[in-house]
Amino acid sequence: MSFATEVKNQYQNEKENPNPNPNPGSPLKKRAPRWSDLWLKHTKSKPLDQMVVAAAAAMQLHSLTSPRKSNSNTLIPNFSIIDRTLLLSDVILLKILSMLPDSDSQRNSNSLVCKRWLNLQGRLVRSIRILDWNFVLSGRMIHRFPNLNHVDLIPGCLILAQSSKSSNILMSGNVLSMGIDSGSSPNWFNCEENMLPVEVIDNGLTALAGACPNLRRVQVIGASEMGLLSVAEECPTLMELELQRCSDNVLRGIAACGNLQILKLVGNVEGFYGSVVSDIGLTILAQGCKRLVKLELCGCEGSFDGIKAIGKCCQMLEELTLCDHRMDDGWLAAVSYCENLKTLRLQSCKRIDLNLGVDEYLGSFPALQRLHLQKCQLRDKKSVSALFSVCRAAREIIIQDCWGLDNGMFGFATVCRCVKLLHLEGCSLLTTQGLDSVIHSWKELQSLRVVSCKNIKDTEITLSLATLFTTLKELKWRPDTKSLLQSSLVAISIGKKGGKFFKRTLT
């Protein structure tokens, strides 16, 4: 007889004969069998899981045959309130959680279900931004998120950012952002005074590298050579690194990252902190990180020798970005040593190169595809002419919010005969005539984008320029808010020729 059957019979006997001992004079009363007796009776003969199922079935039968009381306490809870995800293994549940939408609200909701879901959701997190450095030093970050491959440590390294976590005021620059509030110190803008000690930052990097050997991207500020050496030794798969407040000595640690492919170095940020990256540091970097594909130098010094060393050693370099550079005169001629360079980007540069030397030594980039100028001052004719001459093989030219770009400066771009895409934005000095004279010399032009250039007028468009528009694959014409190009060019049937083959956008 099964355990559930005996329980059922026992319950029926108790219901039919509520007084098991009808003789009150008997000195010994026969004790009714208890649950524990029935349990122990079947313990030796059946596995534990079968007994649990049988007991649960008996209790469910008892709940169906007896009146339900609102305040009754049961030994075994109802199946309807049991977490059925407990039947799933961690592997299956991780697979299910990984298929949910990858959003902050969804991840937070998953973490609030129970402790098990909290731990499993932590395994799926790959990227994190640290606001409290103690979260790293205490080991809680490693325990909570064991599979990280991208860690942004910059906010956690700033004391000001830690004390202003809930601030609604965000101060943002080209390369640095932090929150401030009314309680900030008078020297809140001085990052060097509001930064954690170098030893503390190095200890955090050592702990992080030892626990997360699969790191692929790290962002940090104020680290030393020793801290970066620990990351280089423990994280062989590190491919992307952003280092702010960098110096020549610190680059010795970066040089040990043999598999590094994307690197951003910030030396000097005016008004916040200052450090020096010179030709010495660039040479050390070039000799160690020979697999670089993208290099961004912000506020860095240097000259012809440093750029030449990078071009000679980093033969896989495809993208070079200079932001607010402080290079000595003559550096532009060294860029030609980057034979496989495809993108040259200049951002927020107050000058390009004031002393170019002999034109014969400038060279060119045969593999160059894109020249991108953003928020630069293009006031020196000789340097602008040399820049377009060096980049004469460019297929794409993008100029955004650059000061000093008038018709004369833009005219130097006629040397670029292979341009297929031109993007102009915020060039307030350039006129329709200056644009017309240049793009007619580009026989391979396919895409034209003109945005927020107030001196380029619809009324000044010539018939030859309008005819050129009809041959383009892409045209984005929005020089100002009053532009009515589409209605003014109906007479020449713009948008009809090649309509079956080319995509046009008139917005």
N, C-alpha and C positions, 0 to 999 in steps of 0.2 A: 504494500500500500504506500502510495506516495505521501510526501509531507503535506502537500496541499489538500489531499483527500482527508487525511487525519484531522487537519485543522477544521475542515468543513464539517466532518462528523462530530467533532467535539463541540462546535458551535451549535449544531442541531440538537445534541443531547442537552446542552445547557438551556436551550430555549424550551424543549419539551418537559424537562424535569428540573425546574429551578431549584429544588431542594434535594440535593444528592443524598442526604442522610435523613430519611424520614423518622428514624427512631431517636427521639431526643434524649432518651436515657442512656444511650450508648456512651461509654466513657471515651471512646476513640472515634474521631470523625475522619471519614475518608477524604483526604485532600484531593481536590480536582487537579488534573494535569495542567501544568503551566506551560507558557510559551517556551520557556527555557528548557523544560524537559523534552518537549517535542523537538526542539532545535538540536539538543545534544544527542538525542536518539538517532537522528539522521546524519550527524556530523561525520561519523566514521565510514558511512557507506556512500556518500555522495560528495561530489566536488562543491567547492564554496560558491561558484558562480551559479550552479543549478539551485542551490538552496536560497540564494538571494532572489532569483527569479520566482521561485515557488512562494517565498514569503511575500513578495510584492503582489503576486496573483491572489494570494489569500486575503491580503489586506484590501485589495481592490474589490473582491467579492464581498467582504464584510461591509465595505462602504456602500455597496449597492443594495444590500439586504437590510441595513439598519438605518434609522432616521439620521439625517445629517444635522449636526449641531454647529452653529456658527462659531462657538468659542472652543470647540474640541481640539485637542492637541494630538497629532498622529506621530507615531514613531518613524514612519517612512513617508516622505513627502509625495505629493501627487505628481505623476509623470508630466502633467501639463506645465509645471513650473521648473522642471529639470532642464539644465542647459544641454541641449542635444548636440551642440558642437563638441562636447567632450568625447563623443564617439569618433570624431575625426582626428587623425594624427596631425602632428605639427607640420609635416610636409604638405599634406593636402590643404590644411587651413592656410598655410603660407601662400600656396598657389592661388587660392581663392582671393585672399587679400591683395595679392599682387595684380589681380585683374580688375580691381575696383578703380574708380577715377583717381588720378594722382593729383589731389588738391589738398590744401592745408585743412580745410573744413572736414573733408572725408577722413584724412589721417587722424585728426583730433577725435572725431566720432568713434573711429575704430579703437583708439587707445583708451577710451572711457568705458568700454564694455566690461572688461574684467582685467585682472592682472595678467592672465595668459595672453589675451589679445594685446595688451600693452607691450609685453616682451616680444611677441611675434611681429607687431608693427614696427618696433625698433630695429628688427633685423632687416626690414625692407628699406630703411632710410639710408640713402647713399650720400646725401649732401646736408651740411649743417653750418649755421652761422653762429659763432660763439659770442655771447654777450658778457658772460661771467667767467673769468679765468679760473676761479676755484672749481668750476665744473670740470675743467680739464685736469687740474692737479689732483683732485680728490679721486679720480678714477671713475666717477659717475658717468661721464660721457662715454667712456669705453664700455662700461657695463650696459648702458642703456642703448647704445648704437654700435654694435660690434663690427658692422660691415661697411663702415664709411670709406668712401674714396675721394670725397671733396670736402675740405674743411676750410672755412673762412675765419681766421683768427684775428683779423685786424680790429674789429670792435672790442674784442675782449682784452686786447693789449692796451687800450686807452682807458685810463681811469675815469676820464670825463664821460666816456660813452657808457661805462658801467653805472655811474651815478645818475644818468639821465635816460634810463631805459624807457620810462613812461612819458618822455617828453614828446610833445607834438611839434616841436621846432626842429627841423632837420637842416643842418648846414652842409651843403654839398659843393665840392669843387670838381676839378677835372678828374682827380684820382682819389680823393678822400671825401668821406661823408661821415658826419657824427651828429648826434642829438645834443641839444643844449636846452637849459631851462633857466628860470630866474635865479636859481640857487647856485649857478655855476660861478667859479672863481673869476676874478678880473682877468686872469691870464689864461682863459679857456682856449684862446686861439693858439697858444704855444704848446704844440703837441709834445715837445721834448720834456716839458715840465709835467705834463699830464700823461706820461707813458709809464708802464710798468718797468721795473729794473730789468736790465738785460739778463741777469742770472735767472730771474723768475720766468722770463719768456723762453730761455733755453731749456729750463727744466720741463716746461710744458711741452715743448717740441720733442724732447727726448721721450717723455711718457707717451705722447701721441704716436711717435714713430715705432716704438716698441710694441704697442698694442694694435696698431693698424698698419701692417706691412704692405697692404694692397692700396695704399694711397696713390691717387693719380693726379690730384690737383690740390695745392696748398697756397693760401694767401696769408701773409704775415707781415708785421711791421716791427722794426727795432730788434731783430734777432742778430746774433753774432755768428762768427765762423763756426764755433763748436756746436751750436744748436742746429745749424744747417748741415753740418757733417753727420750728425746723428740721423737726420732725415735721409741723407744720401746713402748711408750705409744700411739702414733698416728698410728702406722703401725703394727697391730696385725698379719698380714699375712707375715711379713718379715721372709724369710727362709734362705737367704744366705747373708753373710756379710764378707767383707774384710777390715780389719783395719790395716793400717800401722802406724808406730811410736806409738806402743801401750805400755801401762804400767799397773802396777797393779791397780792403781786408776781408769783408764779408764775402766777396766774390770767390775767394779761395774755397769756401765751403760749397758754393754752388757748382764750382768746376768739377766736383766729385760726382755730380749727377750725370752719369754717362748717357742715360736714355732720355734726357730732357729734350722736349721738342718745342714747347711754347714757353717763353720767358718774358716777363714784364719787370723792368727795373725802374724804380722811382728814386732819384737821388735828391733833388731839391724841389720843395714845394714852397713857393714864396709866401711868407706870412705864417707858415706852420712849422716847418722843420727844414734843416739844411744839412746835406752831406755831399760828398764829392765822389763821383765816378769818373775816372780819367782814363787815359790810354793804357795805364798799367792794369787797371781792373778789366778793361775790355779785352786786353791781350790774354790775361789769365782765363777769362771766360771763354774766349775762342779756342784756346788750347784744350779745355776740358769738355765743353759741350759742343761736340762736333756734329751732333744730329739735330741741331736747331732748325726748325722750319719757320717759326714766327718769332720775331724779336721786337720788343717795344722798349724804347729808351725815353724816359720822361725826366726832364730836368737834369740830364747827364751832360758832363763835359767830355772832351775828347778832341780828336783832330784826325788828320789824314791817316796816321799810323794805326790808331785804334780801329777805325772802320776798315782799313785794309786788312788787318789781322782777322777780323770777322769774316770778310769776304774770302780770304785765302783758306781758312780752316773750316768754316761752316759752309761747305759747298752745297748743302741741301736747303739753305735758306731761301724761302720763297716770298716772305713778307717782312718788310722793315718799316717800322713806325717810329718817327721822331716827334715827341711832344714837348714843346717849350724847350727846345734844345739850347745848350750853351756851348756848342762846338766852336772850336777855333776855326779861323778862316782856312779854306782849302779842303775841307772834309768832303765836299760834294764830288770831287774828282776821284775819291777812293771808293765811292759806291759802285763804280764800274767793275770792281773786282768781284762783286756779287753776280756771278755769271748766270745763275739760275733764278735771279730775283724776278718775281711776277707782279708784286704790288709794292709801290713806294707811297707812303702816307705821311704827310706833314700836318701836324695839328698845333694850333696856338703858338706858332713860331713867330717871334718878333722880327726875325731876319732869317734869310736863307744862307747865303754865303757871300761875304763882302769882298773877299780876295780870292779869286778863282785861279789865278796864275795863267799859264799859257793855255789857250783854247784847245791845242792839239792833245793835251793830256786829260781832257775831260772824259773822253770815251763815251760809251753808250751801253744800254741794256738790250741786247737782242731779244731776250725772252720776256721783257716787260710787257704786261698786259694792262695794268691799271695805275694811273697817277691820281692821287686823292689829296686835295688841298682843302683844309678846313680851318677857319678862323685864323688865317695867317695874314701877315702884313706883306703885301706884294708892292713895295714902293721903290725898290732898286731895280732899274731896268737891266743892268748887266747880270745880276743874279737870276732874275726871272727868265731872261733869254737863255742863260746857261742851263737852267733847270729844264726848260722845254727841249733844249738841244740834247741833253743827256737822255731825256725820256722820249726821244723822237719815234721810237717803235711802239709807243703805248697804243692800245686798242680802245681804252676807255679813259676819259678825262672827267673828273668830278671836282667841281669847285664850289665850295659852300661858305658863305659869309666871310669872304676874304676882303680885307681893306686894300684899296689902291688899285684894284683891277679895272682899269679903264680900257678904252679902245686900243691905245698904244701897247699896253701890257699884254692884252689878250691877242694882239696881232702876232706876238712871238710864237704863238701856238701853231702857226701855219707850217712850221717845220715838221710837225707831226702828221705824216701823210697816211697813216694806217688807222686813223680813229674811226671807230664804228659806233661809239656811244658818247654823247656829250650831255653832262648834267650841270646846269647852272642854277644856283640858288642863292639869293641874297646878294647878288652882284649889282649894287645900285648905280654904279658909275658906267656900266657897260650899256651901250645904245644899240638900237636895231641895226644901224649901219656897221658898227664894229662886229656884231654877230654875223651879219651877212657876208662881210669880206672874208671871214675865216672859214665858215662852213662850206662855202663854195669851192674852197681849195681841197676839201676832204671828199674824194670821190667814192670812198667806201662807207660813208656815214649812213647808218641805218636807224638810229634812235636818237631823239632829241628831247630833252626835258628842260624847260625854262620855267622857274618858279620864283616869284617875289623879286623880280628885277624891274624896278619901277620905271627906268628910262627906256625900256624896250616896249614900244607902242604898237598896237594893232594897226593904227593908221599909217605907220611908216613901213609896213611890209610891202616889198616890191613884188612885181609879177614873177620875177625869176625866183625869189625866195619862196613865194607861195607855190610855184611849180615844184620846187625842191621838196616841199612838205608832202606833196602827193606821192612821192617815191619812197617815203620813209616807212619802215615797218612799225615804228612806235613814235608817237608824237604826243607829248604832254606840254601843253602851252597854257601857262597860268602866270604871266609876268606880273599881273596885279589883279585886284578884285573887280576891275571894270573891263577885263578882257572879254571880247565878244568875237573871238576868232571864227567860230563855226558859222555864225550868221554872216560875217563879212566876207567869207571866202566861198559862198555858195556859187558865185558866178564862174569860178574856175573848176567847179566839181571836185573839191577836195574830198578825199575819202572814197572816191569811186574807182580810181585806177588801182588795179591790184587788190581789190577788195576781197577776192576769193582766196588770196594767198597770204595776205599780210594782216596783221592785227594792228588796229589803230585805237588809240585812246585820246579822246579830246575832252579834257576835264578842266 
